[in-house]
Amino acid sequence: MRVGAHLRQDENPVATAEDLGIDIFQMFVTDPQSWKKPQPHPHADEIRESAIDVVVHSSYQINVASLNNRLRMPSRKAVEEQAKAAAELGAIGLVVHGGHLKDGEDAAEGFTNWRKLFERQEDKGGFGVPILIENTAGGDHAMARTLESIERLWDAVGDFPQAGFCLDTCHAWAGGEDLVGLVERIKAITGRIDLIHLNNSRDEFDSGRDRHANLESGQIDADILAELMKTADAPGVLETPADGIAADLEYLRSH
Ligand SMILES: [Zn+2]
């Protein structure tokens, strides 16, 4: 079982990961609220050479499904740039949220846009790292909130070997998916889970709200989270409040 945490951008991530005794860490390669192009990381060599795994989370405003050219085109470019930066750090993948459409837009076009992301990049030789599509918590027009939408998404991207899946447990809960047996139900669709974002939820089931909590202090029974981690056979990354990370890691190791 490989477990770790998302680390803050301003840290020397390998040193912090060693202090925490974790097997994997997640990081951003640019300001996650911006479209800024990633710059070479000051600790790139250490990150690449370390035995501790790294995964990169892409910036938040990316929405490759969008039907709006002025959002979709910079999103594609940002995924390409951030995947390249991730590859330079030796990352196991780049996490990208499923994205969403607007009221009245045709979901089929959003799934096609996901397909086009991989198609276009294949012509350029691929992304350098797998793109781990993450399920999201809210909205009625999300590309990866419900199992039904994930199934349609996978019909569009499933034949690209660089299309991977990241399961966020808080998002699944808040998105209204029963967590018991969820790993099996997702794998039946995607054939793979590459990463788990292990988070509890401050809000109730199907709330649509994305507020993470430490493992033993949210609305989800912590045993269920440990069980998902066990059955997924994938590395797990905590995106929980920093003060409780040490206790969360301890909980996982002892369960
Ligand atoms: Zn997440």
Residues whose N, C-alpha, C, O or C-beta is under 5 A from the ligand:
A	BS01	ZN	D168 H197
